[in-house]
Amino acid sequence: MADSYKITAVWKADGTYEYVDDAGAPRDLTMKPPEHFTAALVGCAGLTMHGILEKMKVAHQGITITGFAVKAPEKPAWIESVALDIQIRSSEIDDEKLVKVMELTEKYCLIAQTIKKIPSVSWTQSVIQ
């Protein structure tokens, strides 16, 4: 059975944000690697979305993004899927604007684009005594 991970971040209208637990309290930032991965995507998406809303001059009262990651059961382990649930509190967004905000967020979120492009990874190592 695959392990799953959940990370939620809440943005205020001024763009500040924090990761929270299921009760909405600030989260202890001790995370497992899959949670760090998910937090990177959640954080990037929220920061990008906040900036896009500002550029579009669309006021919001907050954004909540929850990322759900599923780790593949095979070894070596890898993340097989990530889903984002996004809630924007705003009376100024209609369906047309929401589609545009989502398209631009996906397009300009560095982490989302990096995941889609499958970057190369190289390793160097040394021993310090």
Secondary structure, 3 states (H helix, E strand, C coil): CCEEEEEEEEECCCCCEEEECCCCCECCCCCCHHHHHHHHHHHHHHHHHHHHHHHCCCCCCEEEEEEEEEECCCCCCCEEEEEEEEEEECCCCCHHHHHHHHHHHHHHCHHHHHHHHCCCCCCCCCCCC
